[in-house]
Amino acid sequence: MTIATEDSENYNACIEAKRASLLEKIPIEWRLDSLKEKLPTDSENVNFFLDSVLPESENKITVQSASDLAAKISNGELSAYDVTYAYCHRAALIQQLCNCCAEIFFDIALKRAQQLDEYYKETGKVAGPLHGIPISLKDQINLKGIDTGIGYVAPYLEDKTYQSIICDRKIENIKDESNKGQPESEIAKILYNAGAVFYVKTTVPMAMLGGETSSNIFGHTKNPLNRSLVCGGSSGGEGSLLGARGSVCGLGTDIGGSIRIPSMAQGLFGLRASSNRFTYLNISNSYPDQTVVCSVVGPMCRFVEDVELISKTLIDAEAWKVDAKVPPIPWREPSIKSTDKLNFGVLKWDSVVMPHPPILRGIELVKNSLKSKGHEIIEFEKPPIPHGPLCSLLTSIYAADALEEIKNYCEMSGEPLNELLVRSFKSQKDKLKVDEFWDQAKMKYKYQQAYDQFFENTANLTSNGEPIVAQIIPAWNSTAWKHKDNMKTAGLYTRFLNILDYTVLTIPVTQVDKSIDLKDENYKPTNEFDESNFNYYDPELYDSMPVVLQIVCRRYEEEKAIKLAKIIQDSLKN
């Protein structure tokens, strides 16, 4: 929806109207006004509250994987409508608790589910592998007739030109009420044709740049596992919704950790694929034509088998036939068998910021569980090259125009620059010259070559003479942080991987236990960042939060990363 304002500078009126419109999209019988006395405190996991107030029949649906739900819909045990209704209902409650939705269109979703059920009844067949599966979308994924704002106020003003400029969309698609909800982004078309049901789009920070999700238009999105902590960013709305079981699968994007940080904060499997393995065609973006390090789109899921389901569905669609950027790489079943003895690299810290105790314990759990299965572990004391310069290079690429694009879009509505964004990019004051931008591309290539050689050289360290299949590292140096405290626990564990363009999959391995994850008072921080992170750790604050690691593979090894996650998960079960 769009909001008319007498003066385009009066952005506060636009903000109030947009937020009110979201509440209007929630049926009155699904509002929490009557349950105020039962609402959880900020430190309580909202899932316990949701499970207590929602029907057991719906809870039984939302605890299952998409793969299991698809199978039950296929054999007639569940209907697409029942599954969609359960997720719409839960998402409505989560929105009121965590502020994670940018767009709500339950009516369109339920109508779509009914149509799928009718198709199944008439043909005895499903429409595709995702028949009846609700999938949430990060705000930048475009659907006809549904707004995309990428964290700005301007797209919600009455003049649709704002949205076409900011979001690189066709005016006719923005105004297309007759086909409202139909996919516009190519990746949404693929999922839709496979039978998916879209029902919400989720919040992002301004310009989709930031490790937590806060914007002038929507405010602060909270972590459902502990609402005093952030949900991560920039795919933070996705992370929040998934973390509270308001979604089973979602699409996020990542140019510096934007899939992996929310996955870390909510205990999810999030796949940062290599460049354009999944089509980005007609997805709105900041700096859409910047190609030195491009944003990638990928699945965020509660179950690893669902990462495989979504990934295979996307790749099997052969998007390279319509998107020139997509490499023509079909789905390749990994040659790895569950009985194979593999070589894993382990890096517990980057020699800059030591992860908090539960993360170090998670590393040890994975290391020991893999060893118990006969796999070889190669431990590294430090990275092959320092990660700091790679992260600085990435930040410089983001802000090559000294944030001019972002400032211009803010001026369209009169809204101020987001405080968190300004803090993150305060070091970049001048625009880069053309030759400086070319130098960035050259440095990226050099770093990639150096890291690739590192992977190859690990063959000299293993007993069978084969390189490591992947490296296991922390997803972050903490399990989350409080709103606006990102600089107190800042780390380098995600951004360097975007420079390398490696395939990375997050994997939850355990939870924080305040009784055993005690602060190591004997630890001596090595620098000011390390000291700040060390001082920030509080076992009471983080108790029961998920501990998440990254499985780092080389470029275009998405299938392998998923297989390795299954192997690691199985080893942990035993």
Secondary structure as GFF3:
##gff-version 3
##sequence-region A 1 574
A	DSSP	alpha_helix	11	24	.	.	.	ID=ss1
A	DSSP	three_ten_helix	28	30	.	.	.	ID=ss2
A	DSSP	three_ten_helix	33	38	.	.	.	ID=ss3
A	DSSP	alpha_helix	46	53	.	.	.	ID=ss4
A	DSSP	alpha_helix	56	62	.	.	.	ID=ss5
A	DSSP	alpha_helix	66	74	.	.	.	ID=ss6
A	DSSP	alpha_helix	80	98	.	.	.	ID=ss7
A	DSSP	beta_strand	101	104	.	.	.	ID=ss8
A	DSSP	alpha_helix	106	123	.	.	.	ID=ss9
A	DSSP	beta_strand	134	138	.	.	.	ID=ss10
A	DSSP	three_ten_helix	154	156	.	.	.	ID=ss11
A	DSSP	alpha_helix	161	167	.	.	.	ID=ss12
A	DSSP	alpha_helix	171	174	.	.	.	ID=ss13
A	DSSP	alpha_helix	186	193	.	.	.	ID=ss14
A	DSSP	beta_strand	197	202	.	.	.	ID=ss15
A	DSSP	three_ten_helix	206	208	.	.	.	ID=ss16
A	DSSP	beta_strand	214	215	.	.	.	ID=ss17
A	DSSP	beta_strand	219	220	.	.	.	ID=ss18
A	DSSP	alpha_helix	236	243	.	.	.	ID=ss19
A	DSSP	beta_strand	249	254	.	.	.	ID=ss20
A	DSSP	alpha_helix	260	266	.	.	.	ID=ss21
A	DSSP	beta_strand	269	272	.	.	.	ID=ss22
A	DSSP	beta_strand	296	301	.	.	.	ID=ss23
A	DSSP	alpha_helix	304	316	.	.	.	ID=ss24
A	DSSP	three_ten_helix	319	321	.	.	.	ID=ss25
A	DSSP	beta_strand	343	347	.	.	.	ID=ss26
A	DSSP	alpha_helix	357	372	.	.	.	ID=ss27
A	DSSP	beta_strand	376	380	.	.	.	ID=ss28
A	DSSP	alpha_helix	387	398	.	.	.	ID=ss29
A	DSSP	alpha_helix	404	413	.	.	.	ID=ss30
A	DSSP	alpha_helix	419	424	.	.	.	ID=ss31
A	DSSP	alpha_helix	434	457	.	.	.	ID=ss32
A	DSSP	three_ten_helix	458	460	.	.	.	ID=ss33
A	DSSP	beta_strand	470	474	.	.	.	ID=ss34
A	DSSP	three_ten_helix	486	489	.	.	.	ID=ss35
A	DSSP	alpha_helix	495	500	.	.	.	ID=ss36
A	DSSP	beta_strand	504	511	.	.	.	ID=ss37
A	DSSP	alpha_helix	528	536	.	.	.	ID=ss38
A	DSSP	alpha_helix	539	542	.	.	.	ID=ss39
A	DSSP	beta_strand	546	552	.	.	.	ID=ss40
A	DSSP	alpha_helix	558	573	.	.	.	ID=ss41
###
